[in-house]
Amino acid sequence: MSKNLVTAMLGLITLGAATSVHAQDIQVFPSGSSPSVIADPKNFSGHVVVDLLTPGSVQTPASSGQVSFAPRARTAWHTHPAGQMLIVTAGKGWVHQEGQPRQEITPGDVVWIPAGVRHWHGATSTTAMTHIAVTYVVDGKNADWMELVTEQDYEPW
């Protein structure tokens, strides 16, 4: 009898887990369903267009966007409280961690930027670059923005 009770309880637990897993439906957000935004010049240099991939109404611990940089365009120096992943989809760009050599990034490259690492990223001086950014959120914040990247920091050679 106790074996049957345990089996019945496990069945209810499994049923409850399955119900909560399927409580939401898959959502498809068609390309272009959110308007493109020109990036804030306080946080970016040059022409940068951001296309949000996930609307604010979606509950997730990360924000995501497709970010397109014209040649010479780049972010300001910044950090992320919980890290960021970049997936390069087009062109050629650079990512630069403070105190380290600048690194080239090209389509198919995936970049992981750990929490708290001061860095910038953007296009090269001659080629545009687009990446998908997945930025993890802590207490509603996904980035701590700092000063714009100087020409000397951008292209010191």
PyMOL commands that place a pseudoatom at each C-alpha (Angstrom):
pseudoatom trace, name=CA, resn=MET, resi=1, chain=A, elem=C, hetatm=0, pos=[0.000, 0.000, 0.000]
pseudoatom trace, name=CA, resn=SER, resi=2, chain=A, elem=C, hetatm=0, pos=[2.780, 2.450, 0.822]
pseudoatom trace, name=CA, resn=LYS, resi=3, chain=A, elem=C, hetatm=0, pos=[4.433, 1.672, -2.545]
pseudoatom trace, name=CA, resn=ASN, resi=4, chain=A, elem=C, hetatm=0, pos=[1.179, 2.622, -4.310]
pseudoatom trace, name=CA, resn=LEU, resi=5, chain=A, elem=C, hetatm=0, pos=[0.969, 5.860, -2.298]
pseudoatom trace, name=CA, resn=VAL, resi=6, chain=A, elem=C, hetatm=0, pos=[4.535, 6.819, -3.260]
pseudoatom trace, name=CA, resn=THR, resi=7, chain=A, elem=C, hetatm=0, pos=[3.796, 6.017, -6.925]
pseudoatom trace, name=CA, resn=ALA, resi=8, chain=A, elem=C, hetatm=0, pos=[0.616, 8.105, -6.810]
pseudoatom trace, name=CA, resn=MET, resi=9, chain=A, elem=C, hetatm=0, pos=[2.452, 11.022, -5.156]
pseudoatom trace, name=CA, resn=LEU, resi=10, chain=A, elem=C, hetatm=0, pos=[5.251, 10.906, -7.732]
pseudoatom trace, name=CA, resn=GLY, resi=11, chain=A, elem=C, hetatm=0, pos=[2.612, 10.898, -10.459]
pseudoatom trace, name=CA, resn=LEU, resi=12, chain=A, elem=C, hetatm=0, pos=[1.001, 14.034, -8.997]
pseudoatom trace, name=CA, resn=ILE, resi=13, chain=A, elem=C, hetatm=0, pos=[4.371, 15.760, -8.615]
pseudoatom trace, name=CA, resn=THR, resi=14, chain=A, elem=C, hetatm=0, pos=[5.247, 14.892, -12.228]
pseudoatom trace, name=CA, resn=LEU, resi=15, chain=A, elem=C, hetatm=0, pos=[1.847, 16.091, -13.422]
pseudoatom trace, name=CA, resn=GLY, resi=16, chain=A, elem=C, hetatm=0, pos=[2.271, 19.355, -11.487]
pseudoatom trace, name=CA, resn=ALA, resi=17, chain=A, elem=C, hetatm=0, pos=[5.750, 19.901, -12.959]
pseudoatom trace, name=CA, resn=ALA, resi=18, chain=A, elem=C, hetatm=0, pos=[4.481, 19.192, -16.469]
pseudoatom trace, name=CA, resn=THR, resi=19, chain=A, elem=C, hetatm=0, pos=[1.594, 21.614, -15.994]
pseudoatom trace, name=CA, resn=SER, resi=20, chain=A, elem=C, hetatm=0, pos=[3.873, 24.452, -14.850]
pseudoatom trace, name=CA, resn=VAL, resi=21, chain=A, elem=C, hetatm=0, pos=[6.344, 23.806, -17.663]
pseudoatom trace, name=CA, resn=HIS, resi=22, chain=A, elem=C, hetatm=0, pos=[3.574, 24.127, -20.249]
pseudoatom trace, name=CA, resn=ALA, resi=23, chain=A, elem=C, hetatm=0, pos=[1.849, 27.104, -18.613]
pseudoatom trace, name=CA, resn=GLN, resi=24, chain=A, elem=C, hetatm=0, pos=[3.149, 29.494, -21.306]
pseudoatom trace, name=CA, resn=ASP, resi=25, chain=A, elem=C, hetatm=0, pos=[3.036, 29.311, -25.071]
pseudoatom trace, name=CA, resn=ILE, resi=26, chain=A, elem=C, hetatm=0, pos=[5.920, 29.789, -27.475]
pseudoatom trace, name=CA, resn=GLN, resi=27, chain=A, elem=C, hetatm=0, pos=[5.962, 33.299, -28.900]
pseudoatom trace, name=CA, resn=VAL, resi=28, chain=A, elem=C, hetatm=0, pos=[7.365, 34.317, -32.279]
pseudoatom trace, name=CA, resn=PHE, resi=29, chain=A, elem=C, hetatm=0, pos=[8.416, 37.926, -32.764]
pseudoatom trace, name=CA, resn=PRO, resi=30, chain=A, elem=C, hetatm=0, pos=[8.683, 38.594, -36.505]
pseudoatom trace, name=CA, resn=SER, resi=31, chain=A, elem=C, hetatm=0, pos=[11.760, 40.408, -37.740]
pseudoatom trace, name=CA, resn=GLY, resi=32, chain=A, elem=C, hetatm=0, pos=[11.080, 44.128, -37.691]
pseudoatom trace, name=CA, resn=SER, resi=33, chain=A, elem=C, hetatm=0, pos=[8.254, 43.885, -35.149]
pseudoatom trace, name=CA, resn=SER, resi=34, chain=A, elem=C, hetatm=0, pos=[10.107, 46.321, -32.869]
pseudoatom trace, name=CA, resn=PRO, resi=35, chain=A, elem=C, hetatm=0, pos=[11.259, 49.641, -34.343]
pseudoatom trace, name=CA, resn=SER, resi=36, chain=A, elem=C, hetatm=0, pos=[14.989, 50.181, -34.876]
pseudoatom trace, name=CA, resn=VAL, resi=37, chain=A, elem=C, hetatm=0, pos=[16.622, 52.650, -32.500]
pseudoatom trace, name=CA, resn=ILE, resi=38, chain=A, elem=C, hetatm=0, pos=[19.673, 54.839, -33.115]
pseudoatom trace, name=CA, resn=ALA, resi=39, chain=A, elem=C, hetatm=0, pos=[22.028, 54.179, -30.195]
pseudoatom trace, name=CA, resn=ASP, resi=40, chain=A, elem=C, hetatm=0, pos=[22.423, 56.856, -27.531]
pseudoatom trace, name=CA, resn=PRO, resi=41, chain=A, elem=C, hetatm=0, pos=[25.481, 59.046, -28.350]
pseudoatom trace, name=CA, resn=LYS, resi=42, chain=A, elem=C, hetatm=0, pos=[26.326, 59.140, -24.621]
pseudoatom trace, name=CA, resn=ASN, resi=43, chain=A, elem=C, hetatm=0, pos=[27.120, 55.405, -24.841]
pseudoatom trace, name=CA, resn=PHE, resi=44, chain=A, elem=C, hetatm=0, pos=[28.168, 54.932, -28.490]
pseudoatom trace, name=CA, resn=SER, resi=45, chain=A, elem=C, hetatm=0, pos=[30.411, 56.730, -31.001]
pseudoatom trace, name=CA, resn=GLY, resi=46, chain=A, elem=C, hetatm=0, pos=[29.470, 56.793, -34.689]
pseudoatom trace, name=CA, resn=HIS, resi=47, chain=A, elem=C, hetatm=0, pos=[26.349, 55.403, -36.335]
pseudoatom trace, name=CA, resn=VAL, resi=48, chain=A, elem=C, hetatm=0, pos=[24.944, 52.449, -34.382]
pseudoatom trace, name=CA, resn=VAL, resi=49, chain=A, elem=C, hetatm=0, pos=[21.483, 50.913, -34.856]
pseudoatom trace, name=CA, resn=VAL, resi=50, chain=A, elem=C, hetatm=0, pos=[19.904, 48.655, -32.222]
pseudoatom trace, name=CA, resn=ASP, resi=51, chain=A, elem=C, hetatm=0, pos=[17.052, 46.255, -32.975]
pseudoatom trace, name=CA, resn=LEU, resi=52, chain=A, elem=C, hetatm=0, pos=[15.594, 44.724, -29.817]
pseudoatom trace, name=CA, resn=LEU, resi=53, chain=A, elem=C, hetatm=0, pos=[14.994, 41.003, -30.248]
pseudoatom trace, name=CA, resn=THR, resi=54, chain=A, elem=C, hetatm=0, pos=[12.829, 40.401, -27.199]
pseudoatom trace, name=CA, resn=PRO, resi=55, chain=A, elem=C, hetatm=0, pos=[10.139, 42.917, -26.203]
pseudoatom trace, name=CA, resn=GLY, resi=56, chain=A, elem=C, hetatm=0, pos=[10.166, 44.275, -22.660]
pseudoatom trace, name=CA, resn=SER, resi=57, chain=A, elem=C, hetatm=0, pos=[6.928, 42.403, -21.988]
pseudoatom trace, name=CA, resn=VAL, resi=58, chain=A, elem=C, hetatm=0, pos=[8.773, 39.066, -22.058]
pseudoatom trace, name=CA, resn=GLN, resi=59, chain=A, elem=C, hetatm=0, pos=[9.965, 37.908, -18.630]
pseudoatom trace, name=CA, resn=THR, resi=60, chain=A, elem=C, hetatm=0, pos=[13.612, 36.901, -18.974]
pseudoatom trace, name=CA, resn=PRO, resi=61, chain=A, elem=C, hetatm=0, pos=[16.849, 37.423, -17.004]
pseudoatom trace, name=CA, resn=ALA, resi=62, chain=A, elem=C, hetatm=0, pos=[18.534, 38.849, -20.114]
pseudoatom trace, name=CA, resn=SER, resi=63, chain=A, elem=C, hetatm=0, pos=[18.032, 41.542, -22.714]
pseudoatom trace, name=CA, resn=SER, resi=64, chain=A, elem=C, hetatm=0, pos=[18.867, 40.854, -26.353]
pseudoatom trace, name=CA, resn=GLY, resi=65, chain=A, elem=C, hetatm=0, pos=[19.408, 42.928, -29.440]
pseudoatom trace, name=CA, resn=GLN, resi=66, chain=A, elem=C, hetatm=0, pos=[20.956, 42.989, -32.869]
pseudoatom trace, name=CA, resn=VAL, resi=67, chain=A, elem=C, hetatm=0, pos=[23.479, 45.820, -32.922]
pseudoatom trace, name=CA, resn=SER, resi=68, chain=A, elem=C, hetatm=0, pos=[24.802, 47.169, -36.244]
pseudoatom trace, name=CA, resn=PHE, resi=69, chain=A, elem=C, hetatm=0, pos=[27.910, 49.349, -36.225]
pseudoatom trace, name=CA, resn=ALA, resi=70, chain=A, elem=C, hetatm=0, pos=[29.009, 51.472, -39.221]
pseudoatom trace, name=CA, resn=PRO, resi=71, chain=A, elem=C, hetatm=0, pos=[32.797, 51.584, -39.837]
pseudoatom trace, name=CA, resn=ARG, resi=72, chain=A, elem=C, hetatm=0, pos=[34.539, 53.289, -36.868]
pseudoatom trace, name=CA, resn=ALA, resi=73, chain=A, elem=C, hetatm=0, pos=[31.390, 53.064, -34.694]
pseudoatom trace, name=CA, resn=ARG, resi=74, chain=A, elem=C, hetatm=0, pos=[31.771, 51.551, -31.233]
pseudoatom trace, name=CA, resn=THR, resi=75, chain=A, elem=C, hetatm=0, pos=[30.444, 51.392, -27.698]
pseudoatom trace, name=CA, resn=ALA, resi=76, chain=A, elem=C, hetatm=0, pos=[31.752, 53.509, -24.845]
pseudoatom trace, name=CA, resn=TRP, resi=77, chain=A, elem=C, hetatm=0, pos=[33.777, 51.785, -22.152]
pseudoatom trace, name=CA, resn=HIS, resi=78, chain=A, elem=C, hetatm=0, pos=[31.387, 49.748, -20.025]
pseudoatom trace, name=CA, resn=THR, resi=79, chain=A, elem=C, hetatm=0, pos=[30.901, 46.711, -17.798]
pseudoatom trace, name=CA, resn=HIS, resi=80, chain=A, elem=C, hetatm=0, pos=[28.015, 44.298, -17.260]
pseudoatom trace, name=CA, resn=PRO, resi=81, chain=A, elem=C, hetatm=0, pos=[26.831, 43.249, -13.793]
pseudoatom trace, name=CA, resn=ALA, resi=82, chain=A, elem=C, hetatm=0, pos=[26.179, 39.650, -14.908]
pseudoatom trace, name=CA, resn=GLY, resi=83, chain=A, elem=C, hetatm=0, pos=[28.135, 39.324, -18.170]
pseudoatom trace, name=CA, resn=GLN, resi=84, chain=A, elem=C, hetatm=0, pos=[27.356, 39.518, -21.867]
pseudoatom trace, name=CA, resn=MET, resi=85, chain=A, elem=C, hetatm=0, pos=[27.531, 37.215, -24.862]
pseudoatom trace, name=CA, resn=LEU, resi=86, chain=A, elem=C, hetatm=0, pos=[28.123, 38.589, -28.368]
pseudoatom trace, name=CA, resn=ILE, resi=87, chain=A, elem=C, hetatm=0, pos=[27.492, 36.537, -31.509]
pseudoatom trace, name=CA, resn=VAL, resi=88, chain=A, elem=C, hetatm=0, pos=[28.996, 38.187, -34.588]
pseudoatom trace, name=CA, resn=THR, resi=89, chain=A, elem=C, hetatm=0, pos=[26.696, 37.839, -37.601]
pseudoatom trace, name=CA, resn=ALA, resi=90, chain=A, elem=C, hetatm=0, pos=[28.252, 40.122, -40.245]
pseudoatom trace, name=CA, resn=GLY, resi=91, chain=A, elem=C, hetatm=0, pos=[31.331, 42.169, -41.058]
pseudoatom trace, name=CA, resn=LYS, resi=92, chain=A, elem=C, hetatm=0, pos=[34.443, 42.591, -38.986]
pseudoatom trace, name=CA, resn=GLY, resi=93, chain=A, elem=C, hetatm=0, pos=[34.860, 44.189, -35.586]
pseudoatom trace, name=CA, resn=TRP, resi=94, chain=A, elem=C, hetatm=0, pos=[36.977, 44.568, -32.510]
pseudoatom trace, name=CA, resn=VAL, resi=95, chain=A, elem=C, hetatm=0, pos=[36.453, 43.807, -28.837]
pseudoatom trace, name=CA, resn=HIS, resi=96, chain=A, elem=C, hetatm=0, pos=[38.861, 45.334, -26.349]
pseudoatom trace, name=CA, resn=GLN, resi=97, chain=A, elem=C, hetatm=0, pos=[39.252, 44.508, -22.666]
pseudoatom trace, name=CA, resn=GLU, resi=98, chain=A, elem=C, hetatm=0, pos=[41.050, 47.253, -20.780]
pseudoatom trace, name=CA, resn=GLY, resi=99, chain=A, elem=C, hetatm=0, pos=[44.726, 46.398, -20.322]
pseudoatom trace, name=CA, resn=GLN, resi=100, chain=A, elem=C, hetatm=0, pos=[44.655, 43.632, -22.963]
pseudoatom trace, name=CA, resn=PRO, resi=101, chain=A, elem=C, hetatm=0, pos=[45.324, 43.650, -26.730]
pseudoatom trace, name=CA, resn=ARG, resi=102, chain=A, elem=C, hetatm=0, pos=[42.316, 44.440, -28.908]
pseudoatom trace, name=CA, resn=GLN, resi=103, chain=A, elem=C, hetatm=0, pos=[40.880, 41.313, -30.589]
pseudoatom trace, name=CA, resn=GLU, resi=104, chain=A, elem=C, hetatm=0, pos=[39.340, 40.984, -34.049]
pseudoatom trace, name=CA, resn=ILE, resi=105, chain=A, elem=C, hetatm=0, pos=[35.899, 39.382, -34.275]
pseudoatom trace, name=CA, resn=THR, resi=106, chain=A, elem=C, hetatm=0, pos=[34.214, 38.040, -37.427]
pseudoatom trace, name=CA, resn=PRO, resi=107, chain=A, elem=C, hetatm=0, pos=[30.962, 36.218, -38.370]
pseudoatom trace, name=CA, resn=GLY, resi=108, chain=A, elem=C, hetatm=0, pos=[30.420, 33.064, -36.355]
pseudoatom trace, name=CA, resn=ASP, resi=109, chain=A, elem=C, hetatm=0, pos=[32.617, 34.219, -33.469]
pseudoatom trace, name=CA, resn=VAL, resi=110, chain=A, elem=C, hetatm=0, pos=[31.058, 34.087, -30.008]
pseudoatom trace, name=CA, resn=VAL, resi=111, chain=A, elem=C, hetatm=0, pos=[32.477, 36.400, -27.354]
pseudoatom trace, name=CA, resn=TRP, resi=112, chain=A, elem=C, hetatm=0, pos=[31.858, 35.970, -23.620]
pseudoatom trace, name=CA, resn=ILE, resi=113, chain=A, elem=C, hetatm=0, pos=[32.461, 39.075, -21.502]
pseudoatom trace, name=CA, resn=PRO, resi=114, chain=A, elem=C, hetatm=0, pos=[32.466, 38.215, -17.785]
pseudoatom trace, name=CA, resn=ALA, resi=115, chain=A, elem=C, hetatm=0, pos=[30.721, 40.352, -15.177]
pseudoatom trace, name=CA, resn=GLY, resi=116, chain=A, elem=C, hetatm=0, pos=[32.602, 43.493, -14.209]
pseudoatom trace, name=CA, resn=VAL, resi=117, chain=A, elem=C, hetatm=0, pos=[35.136, 43.427, -17.078]
pseudoatom trace, name=CA, resn=ARG, resi=118, chain=A, elem=C, hetatm=0, pos=[35.715, 46.945, -18.467]
pseudoatom trace, name=CA, resn=HIS, resi=119, chain=A, elem=C, hetatm=0, pos=[35.622, 46.790, -22.271]
pseudoatom trace, name=CA, resn=TRP, resi=120, chain=A, elem=C, hetatm=0, pos=[34.301, 48.188, -25.547]
pseudoatom trace, name=CA, resn=HIS, resi=121, chain=A, elem=C, hetatm=0, pos=[33.333, 46.622, -28.890]
pseudoatom trace, name=CA, resn=GLY, resi=122, chain=A, elem=C, hetatm=0, pos=[32.450, 47.845, -32.357]
pseudoatom trace, name=CA, resn=ALA, resi=123, chain=A, elem=C, hetatm=0, pos=[33.315, 47.893, -36.045]
pseudoatom trace, name=CA, resn=THR, resi=124, chain=A, elem=C, hetatm=0, pos=[36.821, 48.165, -37.458]
pseudoatom trace, name=CA, resn=SER, resi=125, chain=A, elem=C, hetatm=0, pos=[37.953, 51.437, -39.011]
pseudoatom trace, name=CA, resn=THR, resi=126, chain=A, elem=C, hetatm=0, pos=[37.061, 50.215, -42.528]
pseudoatom trace, name=CA, resn=THR, resi=127, chain=A, elem=C, hetatm=0, pos=[34.358, 47.544, -42.141]
pseudoatom trace, name=CA, resn=ALA, resi=128, chain=A, elem=C, hetatm=0, pos=[30.878, 47.556, -40.586]
pseudoatom trace, name=CA, resn=MET, resi=129, chain=A, elem=C, hetatm=0, pos=[29.995, 44.862, -38.051]
pseudoatom trace, name=CA, resn=THR, resi=130, chain=A, elem=C, hetatm=0, pos=[26.757, 43.406, -36.684]
pseudoatom trace, name=CA, resn=HIS, resi=131, chain=A, elem=C, hetatm=0, pos=[26.378, 41.231, -33.608]
pseudoatom trace, name=CA, resn=ILE, resi=132, chain=A, elem=C, hetatm=0, pos=[23.641, 39.788, -31.473]
pseudoatom trace, name=CA, resn=ALA, resi=133, chain=A, elem=C, hetatm=0, pos=[24.105, 40.863, -27.856]
pseudoatom trace, name=CA, resn=VAL, resi=134, chain=A, elem=C, hetatm=0, pos=[22.632, 38.831, -25.016]
pseudoatom trace, name=CA, resn=THR, resi=135, chain=A, elem=C, hetatm=0, pos=[23.152, 40.785, -21.828]
pseudoatom trace, name=CA, resn=TYR, resi=136, chain=A, elem=C, hetatm=0, pos=[22.246, 39.372, -18.447]
pseudoatom trace, name=CA, resn=VAL, resi=137, chain=A, elem=C, hetatm=0, pos=[20.288, 41.569, -16.051]
pseudoatom trace, name=CA, resn=VAL, resi=138, chain=A, elem=C, hetatm=0, pos=[20.750, 42.137, -12.304]
pseudoatom trace, name=CA, resn=ASP, resi=139, chain=A, elem=C, hetatm=0, pos=[18.203, 44.276, -10.447]
pseudoatom trace, name=CA, resn=GLY, resi=140, chain=A, elem=C, hetatm=0, pos=[16.892, 45.645, -13.747]
pseudoatom trace, name=CA, resn=LYS, resi=141, chain=A, elem=C, hetatm=0, pos=[20.356, 46.731, -14.943]
pseudoatom trace, name=CA, resn=ASN, resi=142, chain=A, elem=C, hetatm=0, pos=[22.349, 45.235, -17.820]
pseudoatom trace, name=CA, resn=ALA, resi=143, chain=A, elem=C, hetatm=0, pos=[25.264, 47.691, -18.184]
pseudoatom trace, name=CA, resn=ASP, resi=144, chain=A, elem=C, hetatm=0, pos=[27.277, 50.325, -16.364]
pseudoatom trace, name=CA, resn=TRP, resi=145, chain=A, elem=C, hetatm=0, pos=[28.278, 52.924, -18.978]
pseudoatom trace, name=CA, resn=MET, resi=146, chain=A, elem=C, hetatm=0, pos=[31.470, 54.947, -18.691]
pseudoatom trace, name=CA, resn=GLU, resi=147, chain=A, elem=C, hetatm=0, pos=[33.330, 57.434, -20.898]
pseudoatom trace, name=CA, resn=LEU, resi=148, chain=A, elem=C, hetatm=0, pos=[33.434, 57.293, -24.698]
pseudoatom trace, name=CA, resn=VAL, resi=149, chain=A, elem=C, hetatm=0, pos=[36.391, 55.474, -26.257]
pseudoatom trace, name=CA, resn=THR, resi=150, chain=A, elem=C, hetatm=0, pos=[38.982, 57.999, -27.475]
pseudoatom trace, name=CA, resn=GLU, resi=151, chain=A, elem=C, hetatm=0, pos=[40.537, 57.820, -30.932]
pseudoatom trace, name=CA, resn=GLN, resi=152, chain=A, elem=C, hetatm=0, pos=[43.815, 56.819, -29.250]
pseudoatom trace, name=CA, resn=ASP, resi=153, chain=A, elem=C, hetatm=0, pos=[42.140, 53.903, -27.433]
pseudoatom trace, name=CA, resn=TYR, resi=154, chain=A, elem=C, hetatm=0, pos=[40.188, 52.934, -30.546]
pseudoatom trace, name=CA, resn=GLU, resi=155, chain=A, elem=C, hetatm=0, pos=[43.049, 52.777, -33.013]
pseudoatom trace, name=CA, resn=PRO, resi=156, chain=A, elem=C, hetatm=0, pos=[46.385, 53.150, -31.212]
pseudoatom trace, name=CA, resn=TRP, resi=157, chain=A, elem=C, hetatm=0, pos=[48.472, 51.780, -34.094]
for i in range(1, 157): cmd.bond("trace and resi %d" % i, "trace and resi %d" % (i + 1))
show_as sticks, trace
zoom trace
